[in-house]
């Protein structure tokens, strides 16, 4: 059960789970903001599943650190390798066969994870918590946000028909569609607008024109709108 008290979320459940993607080998900013709002009223079994293309970095260790500041801990933390959808610095969408193979392998691990969670078993946190991983994460994030300035690179091409899909699915309400499509400065770089545009009318700079738009085959646009 969750109660909203002002800006805080009071959580009374005995089992709490967080499932989120890895951004720059860390927790997405929007997920951190959400977790920081939580006040745990019991001592729940807390698990987390971080999805990534293969570079989990210190994501789950950072989550454990945040939870410990709330006098809780991460009871079990899992890394789930999934197809990559980043097209910012490196194109991770260019091999559909590899994407398909990763999805099939992920189903096997999901079965194992579900059994552990049902037992509420304590498990060693997966991932890497080295200085090297932190440097890689900070460096790639700095390049993508400060040097390449991805959030300033979004634009629409001639295929855009102002349908408003990008505005509806943006988790930060950072996109406005009127006579033009305008991106604000509160971008988390989730790339949902790029991948879910039904017309393939969104580009990131001048290098994404021929890149594949990817999303999980079992997810439909209504799932995204109901975020």
C-alpha positions as CSV (number, residue, x, y, z in Angstrom):
1,X,0.0,0.0,0.0
2,X,1.2,3.5,-0.8
3,X,-0.1,6.7,0.7
4,X,0.8,10.2,-0.7
5,X,1.6,12.6,2.1
6,X,2.6,16.0,0.6
7,X,5.7,15.3,-1.5
8,X,6.4,12.0,0.2
9,X,5.2,8.4,-0.6
10,X,4.6,6.3,2.5
11,X,5.1,2.6,1.6
12,X,3.7,0.0,3.9
13,X,4.2,-3.1,1.8
14,X,6.2,-6.1,2.9
15,X,7.8,-6.6,-0.6
16,X,9.0,-3.7,-2.7
17,X,10.5,-3.9,-6.1
18,X,12.2,-1.5,-8.5
19,X,12.6,-2.2,-12.2
20,X,14.4,0.3,-14.3
21,X,16.9,0.7,-17.2
22,X,20.5,1.6,-16.7
23,X,21.5,5.1,-17.8
24,X,25.3,5.7,-18.1
25,X,25.9,2.8,-15.7
26,X,23.7,4.4,-13.0
27,X,20.1,4.9,-12.0
28,X,18.0,7.2,-14.2
29,X,17.5,10.6,-12.7
30,X,13.8,10.3,-12.7
31,X,14.0,7.0,-10.8
32,X,16.3,8.5,-8.2
33,X,13.8,11.4,-7.6
34,X,11.0,8.8,-7.1
35,X,13.0,6.7,-4.7
36,X,14.0,9.7,-2.7
37,X,10.4,10.6,-2.1
38,X,9.7,7.2,-0.5
39,X,9.3,6.7,3.3
40,X,9.3,3.0,4.2
41,X,6.9,2.4,7.1
42,X,8.0,-1.2,7.6
43,X,11.2,-3.1,6.9
44,X,10.3,-4.7,3.5
45,X,12.1,-7.2,1.4
46,X,13.4,-4.9,-1.4
47,X,14.5,-6.2,-4.7
48,X,15.6,-4.4,-7.9
49,X,16.0,-5.4,-11.5
50,X,18.2,-3.2,-13.7
51,X,17.9,-3.7,-17.4
52,X,20.9,-2.9,-19.7
53,X,22.7,-3.8,-22.8
54,X,25.6,-5.3,-20.9
55,X,27.1,-2.4,-18.9
56,X,25.4,-2.3,-15.5
57,X,28.2,-0.5,-13.8
58,X,27.5,0.6,-10.2
59,X,23.7,1.0,-10.7
60,X,22.4,-1.4,-8.0
61,X,25.2,-0.4,-5.5
62,X,24.1,3.2,-5.8
63,X,20.5,2.1,-5.2
64,X,21.6,0.2,-2.1
65,X,23.4,3.3,-0.9
66,X,20.3,5.4,-1.3
67,X,18.2,2.8,0.6
68,X,20.7,2.6,3.4
69,X,20.3,6.4,3.9
70,X,16.7,5.5,4.6
71,X,17.7,2.7,7.0
72,X,16.8,0.1,4.5
73,X,18.9,-2.2,2.2
74,X,18.7,-3.9,-1.2
75,X,17.9,-7.5,-0.3
76,X,18.6,-8.7,-3.8
77,X,19.6,-6.9,-7.0
78,X,19.7,-8.4,-10.5
79,X,21.1,-7.3,-13.8
80,X,18.9,-8.3,-16.8
81,X,20.6,-8.0,-20.2
82,X,18.2,-6.7,-22.7
83,X,18.4,-5.2,-26.2
84,X,20.0,-1.8,-26.3
85,X,18.1,1.2,-27.7
86,X,20.7,4.0,-27.3
87,X,21.6,5.8,-30.5
88,X,23.4,8.8,-28.8
89,X,27.1,7.9,-29.0
90,X,26.9,4.3,-30.3
91,X,24.1,2.7,-32.3
92,X,22.9,-0.3,-30.3
93,X,19.9,-1.0,-32.5
94,X,21.6,-2.1,-35.7
95,X,21.4,-5.9,-35.3
96,X,17.8,-7.2,-35.0
97,X,19.0,-10.8,-34.7
98,X,21.1,-10.0,-31.6
99,X,18.2,-8.1,-30.1
100,X,16.0,-11.1,-30.6
101,X,18.5,-13.5,-29.0
102,X,18.9,-11.2,-26.0
103,X,15.1,-11.2,-25.4
104,X,15.0,-15.0,-25.5
105,X,17.9,-15.3,-23.0
106,X,16.3,-12.7,-20.7
107,X,13.2,-15.0,-20.3
108,X,15.4,-17.7,-18.7
109,X,16.9,-15.3,-16.2
110,X,13.5,-13.7,-15.4
111,X,12.3,-17.2,-14.4
112,X,15.2,-17.5,-12.0
113,X,14.7,-14.1,-10.6
114,X,11.0,-14.7,-10.0
115,X,11.8,-17.8,-7.9
116,X,14.3,-15.9,-5.7
117,X,11.8,-13.1,-5.2
118,X,9.0,-15.5,-4.2
119,X,11.2,-17.0,-1.6
120,X,12.3,-13.5,-0.5
121,X,15.8,-14.8,-0.5
122,X,18.8,-12.6,0.2
123,X,21.2,-12.5,-2.8
124,X,24.5,-10.8,-3.6
125,X,24.0,-7.6,-5.6
126,X,24.9,-8.0,-9.2
127,X,27.0,-5.5,-11.2
128,X,30.3,-3.8,-10.6
129,X,31.2,-1.2,-8.0
130,X,34.7,-0.2,-9.1
131,X,36.2,3.2,-9.6
132,X,36.7,2.3,-13.2
133,X,33.0,1.7,-13.8
134,X,32.1,4.9,-12.1
135,X,34.6,6.8,-14.2
136,X,33.2,5.2,-17.4
137,X,29.7,6.1,-16.4
138,X,30.5,9.7,-15.5
139,X,32.6,10.2,-18.6
140,X,30.0,8.9,-21.0
141,X,27.3,10.9,-19.3
142,X,29.5,14.1,-19.5
143,X,30.1,13.5,-23.2
144,X,26.5,12.9,-24.0
145,X,25.0,15.7,-22.0
146,X,27.7,18.4,-21.8
147,X,29.8,18.0,-24.9
148,X,27.4,16.4,-27.5
149,X,24.5,18.0,-25.6
150,X,22.0,15.4,-26.8
151,X,19.0,17.3,-25.3
152,X,19.7,20.1,-27.7
153,X,20.0,17.8,-30.8
154,X,16.3,16.7,-31.0
155,X,14.5,17.8,-34.1
156,X,11.7,16.8,-36.5
157,X,12.0,15.8,-40.1
158,X,9.5,16.2,-42.9
159,X,7.7,13.0,-41.8
160,X,6.4,14.7,-38.6
161,X,2.6,15.3,-38.6
162,X,2.4,16.8,-35.1
163,X,0.4,13.8,-33.8
164,X,1.5,14.5,-30.3
165,X,2.7,11.0,-29.4
166,X,6.1,12.3,-28.3
167,X,4.4,14.7,-25.9
168,X,2.2,12.0,-24.4
169,X,4.9,9.5,-23.7
170,X,7.6,11.9,-22.3
171,X,8.0,10.9,-18.6
172,X,9.3,14.4,-17.8
173,X,6.6,16.4,-19.7
174,X,9.5,17.9,-21.5
175,X,8.0,18.0,-25.0
176,X,5.3,20.4,-26.3
177,X,3.6,20.0,-29.6
178,X,1.8,23.0,-31.1
179,X,2.7,24.6,-34.4
180,X,6.1,23.1,-33.8
181,X,7.6,20.4,-31.6
182,X,9.7,21.9,-28.8
183,X,11.9,20.1,-26.4
184,X,12.6,21.7,-23.0
185,X,15.7,21.4,-20.9
186,X,14.4,18.7,-18.5
187,X,15.4,15.7,-20.6
188,X,16.4,12.4,-19.1
189,X,17.6,11.0,-22.4
190,X,15.2,8.0,-22.3
191,X,14.8,8.4,-26.1
192,X,11.2,7.3,-26.0
193,X,10.2,10.1,-28.3
194,X,12.7,9.0,-30.9
195,X,11.8,5.3,-30.8
196,X,8.0,5.6,-30.5
197,X,7.3,8.3,-33.1
198,X,4.9,6.4,-35.4
199,X,6.1,8.4,-38.4
200,X,9.8,8.1,-37.6
201,X,9.7,11.9,-37.6
202,X,12.2,12.6,-34.9
203,X,16.0,12.7,-35.3
204,X,18.9,13.3,-32.9
205,X,21.2,15.6,-34.8
206,X,22.2,14.5,-38.3
207,X,23.3,10.9,-37.6
208,X,20.1,9.0,-36.8
209,X,18.2,9.2,-40.1
210,X,18.8,5.5,-41.0
211,X,18.9,4.1,-37.5
212,X,16.3,1.5,-36.3
213,X,13.6,2.6,-34.0
214,X,13.4,-0.1,-31.3
215,X,10.9,-1.0,-28.6
216,X,10.1,-4.2,-26.8
217,X,7.8,-6.3,-29.2
218,X,5.3,-6.9,-26.4
219,X,4.8,-3.3,-25.5
220,X,2.3,-1.1,-27.3
221,X,1.9,2.7,-27.3
222,X,-1.0,2.6,-24.8
223,X,1.4,1.0,-22.3
224,X,3.6,4.0,-22.7
225,X,0.9,6.6,-22.4
226,X,-0.4,4.9,-19.2
227,X,3.1,5.3,-17.5
